[in-house]
Amino acid sequence: MQISKTPKHSQTIMTEVVFPNDTNPMGMLQGGRMVQWMDIASAVCAQNHAERICVTASIDVVKFKAAAKVGDIITIKAKITRSFNSSMEIFVQAWAKKVISQKAYLINEAFFTFVALDENAVPTVVPKVRPTTDEEKREYTKADERKMARILNK
Ligand SMILES: CC(C)(COP(=O)(O)OP(=O)(O)OC[C@H]1O[C@@H](n2cnc3c(N)ncnc32)[C@H](O)[C@@H]1OP(=O)(O)O)[C@@H](O)C(=O)NCCC(=O)NCCS
């Protein structure tokens, strides 16, 4: 296992299409389905960083910024901001794209925290994050404050 990894190493892009079974009676994508897809994308990201099975420990404020409709193409991007001891913060964003116009817009974003487990389901140490871009460095610093807030609210 590497001592540190860049966010790019584990960045995960997932694509879905909204089907009628994913929607409410008005044809709008259900919030729960959206969060499920975001959870899967961020779990893949965390597991590729940790090289361990990871569980969702918390989901911070989930912002439903706009609705997606039946037929829209959903793109979900999950990127690690920082790891601590056994936990990792993953920033997830989702966009909806209209097939005909090809217009894409941000519909959702949230911070997920995952914890890596060993063979006995005990939290275990994960590689550090090595930010490279200015934005990655900014989010790396801010992640520390967000973790503190989570601990206070636990
Ligand atoms: C998440 C879980 C493994 C933490 O176990 P725990 O016994 O509280 O472990 P610890 O107190 O040693 O904390 C381990 C890490 O988790 C973090 N953590 C624990 N609860 C947290 C929470 N609610 N939010 C964010 N981070 C949390 C701690 O800060 C610590 O991070 P660090 O090692 O990087 O400093 C445990 O609560 C659990 O298994 N929860 C259920 C997970 C689940 O079923 N998810 C859905 C299915 S994937």
Ligand as a Chemical Component Dictionary entry (heavy atoms), coordinates in Angstrom:
data_LIG
# 
_chem_comp.id                   LIG 
_chem_comp.type                 NON-POLYMER 
_chem_comp.pdbx_formal_charge   0 
_chem_comp.three_letter_code    LIG 
# 
loop_
_chem_comp_atom.comp_id 
_chem_comp_atom.atom_id 
_chem_comp_atom.alt_atom_id 
_chem_comp_atom.type_symbol 
_chem_comp_atom.charge 
_chem_comp_atom.model_Cartn_x 
_chem_comp_atom.model_Cartn_y 
_chem_comp_atom.model_Cartn_z 
_chem_comp_atom.pdbx_ordinal 
LIG C1  C1  C 0 -18.195 4.181  11.140 1  
LIG C2  C2  C 0 -17.759 3.188  12.226 2  
LIG C3  C3  C 0 -16.912 2.083  11.578 3  
LIG C4  C4  C 0 -16.900 3.955  13.226 4  
LIG O1  O1  O 0 -16.586 3.071  14.239 5  
LIG P1  P1  P 0 -16.162 3.584  15.690 6  
LIG O2  O2  O 0 -16.105 2.417  16.600 7  
LIG O3  O3  O 0 -16.964 4.783  16.068 8  
LIG O4  O4  O 0 -14.661 3.956  15.425 9  
LIG P2  P2  P 0 -13.809 5.120  16.033 10 
LIG O5  O5  O 0 -14.466 5.886  17.121 11 
LIG O6  O6  O 0 -12.472 4.496  16.311 12 
LIG O7  O7  O 0 -13.668 6.106  14.777 13 
LIG C5  C5  C 0 -13.016 5.671  13.613 14 
LIG C6  C6  C 0 -13.032 6.821  12.624 15 
LIG O8  O8  O 0 -14.359 7.061  12.203 16 
LIG C7  C7  C 0 -14.651 8.443  12.362 17 
LIG N1  N1  N 0 -16.074 8.554  12.645 18 
LIG C8  C8  C 0 -16.786 7.843  13.533 19 
LIG N2  N2  N 0 -18.085 8.219  13.486 20 
LIG C9  C9  C 0 -18.169 9.202  12.547 21 
LIG C10 C10 C 0 -19.237 9.992  12.047 22 
LIG N3  N3  N 0 -20.493 9.861  12.486 23 
LIG N4  N4  N 0 -18.967 10.894 11.085 24 
LIG C11 C11 C 0 -17.715 11.031 10.604 25 
LIG N5  N5  N 0 -16.661 10.303 11.024 26 
LIG C12 C12 C 0 -16.883 9.407  12.001 27 
LIG C13 C13 C 0 -13.778 8.898  13.524 28 
LIG O9  O9  O 0 -13.584 10.308 13.507 29 
LIG C14 C14 C 0 -12.505 8.135  13.239 30 
LIG O10 O10 O 0 -11.776 8.805  12.216 31 
LIG P3  P3  P 0 -10.152 8.750  12.202 32 
LIG O11 O11 O 0 -9.732  7.320  12.487 33 
LIG O12 O12 O 0 -9.781  9.121  10.808 34 
LIG O13 O13 O 0 -9.679  9.728  13.208 35 
LIG C15 C15 C 0 -18.967 2.547  12.980 36 
LIG O14 O14 O 0 -19.689 3.564  13.635 37 
LIG C16 C16 C 0 -19.890 1.794  12.045 38 
LIG O15 O15 O 0 -19.607 0.667  11.669 39 
LIG N6  N6  N 0 -21.007 2.426  11.665 40 
LIG C17 C17 C 0 -21.946 1.802  10.734 41 
LIG C18 C18 C 0 -21.502 1.994  9.289  42 
LIG C19 C19 C 0 -22.541 1.521  8.322  43 
LIG O16 O16 O 0 -23.233 0.555  8.556  44 
LIG N7  N7  N 0 -22.661 2.231  7.163  45 
LIG C20 C20 C 0 -23.660 1.905  6.171  46 
LIG C21 C21 C 0 -23.285 0.731  5.359  47 
LIG S1  S1  S 0 -21.843 1.007  4.380  48 
# 
loop_
_chem_comp_bond.comp_id 
_chem_comp_bond.atom_id_1 
_chem_comp_bond.atom_id_2 
_chem_comp_bond.value_order 
_chem_comp_bond.pdbx_ordinal 
LIG C1  C2  SING 1  
LIG C2  C3  SING 2  
LIG C2  C4  SING 3  
LIG C2  C15 SING 4  
LIG C4  O1  SING 5  
LIG O1  P1  SING 6  
LIG P1  O2  DOUB 7  
LIG P1  O3  SING 8  
LIG P1  O4  SING 9  
LIG O4  P2  SING 10 
LIG P2  O5  DOUB 11 
LIG P2  O6  SING 12 
LIG P2  O7  SING 13 
LIG O7  C5  SING 14 
LIG C5  C6  SING 15 
LIG C6  O8  SING 16 
LIG C6  C14 SING 17 
LIG O8  C7  SING 18 
LIG C7  N1  SING 19 
LIG C7  C13 SING 20 
LIG N1  C8  SING 21 
LIG N1  C12 SING 22 
LIG C8  N2  DOUB 23 
LIG N2  C9  SING 24 
LIG C9  C10 SING 25 
LIG C9  C12 DOUB 26 
LIG C10 N3  SING 27 
LIG C10 N4  DOUB 28 
LIG N4  C11 SING 29 
LIG C11 N5  DOUB 30 
LIG N5  C12 SING 31 
LIG C13 O9  SING 32 
LIG C13 C14 SING 33 
LIG C14 O10 SING 34 
LIG O10 P3  SING 35 
LIG P3  O11 DOUB 36 
LIG P3  O12 SING 37 
LIG P3  O13 SING 38 
LIG C15 O14 SING 39 
LIG C15 C16 SING 40 
LIG C16 O15 DOUB 41 
LIG C16 N6  SING 42 
LIG N6  C17 SING 43 
LIG C17 C18 SING 44 
LIG C18 C19 SING 45 
LIG C19 O16 DOUB 46 
LIG C19 N7  SING 47 
LIG N7  C20 SING 48 
LIG C20 C21 SING 49 
LIG C21 S1  SING 50 
# 
